[in-house]
Amino acid sequence: MKLKNKFWLFVAIPTLFMLAIIAVMALLFWQQLTADQRLVLIGIFRDYFIYFFGAVVFLMAGVALMIDAVINIYVIPIAKVTEEASVIFSVNPRHRITPTGGKDIVRLIEVINEGVRQYEDIRNSVDLAIREAKRDVEEEKNLLAGLMAELPEGVIVCNREGRILLYNRRVIRLLVEGCTQSEEAASEPFIGLGRSIYDVIDEHLMTHALNEISYKLAHGESPVVAQFVITSCEDAMLGVEAAPILDQHRHFNGFILLFRDITEQLRTDSQIAVLLQSLIRSMRSSLASIRSAIEAIIEFPDMDDKQTENFKHIIHQEALSLSRLLEENANEYAEHIRSRWPLISIRARELADALIRRAAQALDVEIECGVVENDCWIQADSYAFLLGLLFLLDHLGKSVRAERYRLDICLRDCLTAIDIAWRGRAVAQQELKQWCRETIAVGSESLALTLEELLSHHEAEIWSCPEEPGGQKAYIRIVLPTADTCRPQQVGGLTILPDSRPEFFDFDLFHQPGQTPDVDNQPLDQLSYTVFDTETTGLDPRGGDEIISIGAVRVVNGRILHNERFDQLIDPHRPLPPESTRIHGIRPEMLTGKPSIEEVLPRFHQFVGDTVLVAHNAAFDMQMLKMKEEQTGVRFINPVLDTLLLSAVVHPAQEDHSMEAMAQRLGVRIRGRHTALGDALSTAELFLKLVPLLFGRGIRTLREARQASRKTYYARLKY
């Protein structure tokens, strides 16, 4: 009920009470009159009824006008002042009260606004002092955040209930990226703060790992970790290591999970195992033949020379066979080891500068920089490759004794050519091959590799030739593949320290109780929310209008997680009216080829999980979802809060509870109006502003918020 109606009801009740008293008094007065006196009064009333009636009407009208003036000049303005003052002192200190009402009220508002201005100045100075005091702490926290974000291993931290408190980008790449939105898209994992780890890892597997950790903790075994293997949505094998998080009393407070891709490692280990099995079988056969021949020679020392020679021949052949076998398997094993040797992208200019500098320092060799392609990138182990080039220069110095060299690095189609040229004779190809078979060593630095093995790992070729037939210049050329698209490949990502706390972890969540089945009794600031909005073909859910866009964002621990959002256009399989396009800007061609509601709604249902749904004018959006229950088999049973109703709860004196009016009151900037994701983000900001205002009215739990919403006038609207 509106405030004005409430006040009229308040006035009507005592008025009726007074009229009842007057009626009783009149009745008593009437009974005291004689018959003649009653006839005289009746006659006067009959003859002058119009005057009595007019006087009563004018009196009541005058009283009504006076009461209405009091309501509009004093009562309603005072109620608005109270509501707007609560906004100023709780969520929007920049808000100012608009002067309305009588002179005294206007003067009061001016005094309040002036007091607010002074309060804001004081608050700003205090906030500045607090920010300066917290600066060092925030820098350390953000440093930790940046380092955690770019760890080479995937990390997830959970509390005792298995709710995710922290994760980094690497785990998203391992578990989520690459998942296709196919018919099984509803099983795509969602990783986010407050979500359950059991949505990502099978609950039985996780429980077994935690039981193993508990056993080791109880029996003092070390290390207190559990290891297991899972598969990603791309069928990659991920090794998972679970370790406990203990408080200062060594009580179990949560656990940390480390993820790493072990697909290649398992494949290589499997190949090595097969290689060793094959080697063992082959060696057994050869060794058995050698042993038999040796035992025959020892047992029969007087055998004739021909038989002795036969046995010696057998021993020699089997020894040669073993040698070949060992050489082949050694080379194959080396290939497996080299497959784990990582290469990174390096700019050709950086390689050239490093070689010129190191050659001068280590070999006292002068190198002139010739043509070097600035946009050329190569894949190399920069240290090993650079040491290999220094090794080559060292041998050149001993062989051709050139005084100075020239370095050119040029693109040749998809290859990069590295030329080291000098004035003098060319190096013979046979001599160059001999260098390639030597182990790389320059001064005190060395590698357990030959130059040939180094070049092979880099898929490079090397040769020597004169620059021109009969010329006085020669060069050695190394050709290796150019990095794809001539761009550096991201290995671990660049660690950039954030200005503010990133959204993929929140240490404060360690102190949250987590979701429980009885969410109705949970405080509003301890629940997880999914704030959403839909765009439709029209405003008639029962008349055939369809959802064409769903946008949503998660709110956890009082923070909007902008990284955890849902934004999907939907093909409605029906014409899109031009009047709806004028509102939300979605054109028919934008929906062509988009997934249907049968594909999108299961994914949205999984994104929502067990959070509380929040929307502005939620009755409409929920009715649109309800109309699709039979078609999609998806039913939303989550608790629902409506920011429109909550605004009416905290600001009953305000007549406008539209998103724009609320944003103006609460100091929220609306972006992307009438787009599903834009409206969802704006609604999330409005909701976070409403929570402290609800607390100010004694509404603290989900049940209390829902019950208060039901009592508002707007809760009567149906769709």
C-alpha positions, 0 to 999 in steps of 0.5 A: 500500500502506498504511503499516502493511502496509508496516511488516509487510512490512519486519518479515516479510522479516528474520524469514524471513531469521532463520528461514532461518538457524535452519533451516540451523543446525538442519540442520547440528546434525542432521547432527552427531548419531548415529542413537541421538541422533536417535531420542531427539530424535524421541521427545521431540519426538513425546511433547511436540509439543503443548508445543513447538507451544504454546510456538512459537505463544505466542512468535510471538503475543507477538512479533506483539503487541509489533511491532503495539504498536510500530507503533501506538504509535511507527511510525504516530504518527511518520509522521502527525506527519511528514505533519501537520507538513509541512501546518503548515509548507507550506499550513495553519499553523493546523493542530495535531497531535492527540496520539496514541501513546506518552508520548514521542510525545505529549510530542513532539507537544506540543512541536511544537504549542508550537513551531508556536504560536510560529512562527505568532506570528513568521510573523504579525508578519513577514506584517504587516510585509510587508503594510504594506510592500506596501500602496502597491504593491498600491494602485497595482496595484489602481488600475490594475486598476480603471481597466483593468476599465472602459475604454470599449474592449475590451482583450485582452493576449496573450503571444507564443504568443497566450495571453490574459494580460489582458482587461476587462469591456468585451470580454466585453460585445462578444464574449460577452454576447448569444450564444445557447445554441442548436444552435451554442452549441458555437462560443460564444467563451470568454474567459479567462486562459491561453486562446488568442486563436485561439479568439476571432479566426481564426488566419489573420487574427491571423497576418496582423496580426502579420506586418504588425506585424513588418514595420513593426517591422523597417522602422521604419514608424510607427504600428506597429499593424495594424487589421482588422474582425471580427463578434461573435456578434450580427453587430455589426461590431467594429474591432480594433487590434493593437499590439505589446508590446516588452521593454526590448531591443525584442524582441517580448514579446506584443501588445495588442488594442483592440476597439470597436463600429463598427456604427453608425459604418459604417452612418452612413458608408455613408449619408453616402457614398450621400448624397454620391454622390447630391449629386454626381450631382444637382449635375452635372446642374444645373451642366451646365444652368447652364453651357450657358445661360451659354455660350450667352449669352456665345457669342450676345450678339446673341440676342433678348430672349425667348431671353435670358430663357429662359436666365436662367429656366433659370439661376434654376431650376437655382440654386433646385434646387441651393439646395434640394438643398444644404439637404436634404442639409445637413439629412440630413448634420446628422442623421447627425452628431447620431446620433453625439451621445451622451445619458446619463441624468440625474436631474431633481433634479440638472438642477434644482439645476444650472440654479438654480445656473448661472442665478444665476452666469451671468445673475443670475437667481433661480429658485424650485424648485417641484415636482421628481419625485425618481424622474424621469430624463431622457436628455440631454447635460447640458451642452448641454441646460443651456446651452440652458435658460440661453439660453432664460432669457436671452431671457426676461429681455430679453423679459418682464423677470420678476424671478424664475421658478419651475421645475417638473419633473413626469412626464406618462405616459412624458414629462417636462415642464419648466416655467419659469413667471413672473408676467407676460405670456406669450411669443408663439409666433412670438417663441419660434420666432424664439428657436429658430432662433438659435444658442445662446450665453450669455456666453462659452459657445456651441454650434454649434447652434440651440435648435431643433436641440438640442431636436430631438436630445433629441426635445423639444417647446417651447411657450409659454402662460399658466398659466390663461385671463386669468391673470397667470402664464405659462410655457414648457413643454419636453416630452421622453421620460423615460428607460426605467424611470426608471433611469440607463442604464449607459454605461460602468459604474461604476469601483470600485477592487477590494480585491484583484487582479481575476481578469480579468488577471494580470501574472505570466502574462507570465513563464509559458512557456505551454502546450506540447504536452509538458505532461507535463514542465511544472511543476505550478504552471505549468499551467492546470487545469479543476477539475470535478465532476458530479452524477448520478442514481446511482452506476452509470455502466454501469447507466444513471445519467445526468449531471444537473449539471456544475460547473467552475472554471479555475485559472491561475497558482495562482489560482482564477478565480471569474469563469471558471466553468461551471455547468449543469443537464442534463435526463437524460430519465429519472426522478430517484430520491428517494435521489439528490435527498436527496444533491445537492438537485436536484429533478425540476422543476429539470431540466425544460426544461434542455438535454440532455447532447448540447447541454451536453457540447460546450460543456463540452468547449470550456470545458475546452480544452487544460487539465489536468482535476482532480476528486476521485475523478476515475475516477467522473466520467471514466467518466460522461463516457466513457459519453457519447462515442458519444452526443455525439461528444465525447471528453476526451483531457486529462490528469487528476489526482485530488485523492483519489489526490494526498492518498494520495500526500502523506499515506500514513499518513492513512486518510481521504482524503474531501473533508471530511477533506482540508479539515479537514487542509489548512484549507479551508472547504467550501461548497455540498457535493454541488453540482457547482459547490460541489464543484468550487470546494472541490476547486480549493482542495484541489488548490492546497494539495496542490501545495506538498506534492507539491513537498515530496516531490520531485513537481514535474511532471505526469508525476511526479504522475500516476505517483505517483498510479498507485502508490496503493491507491485507484488500483485502484478501477474504475467 
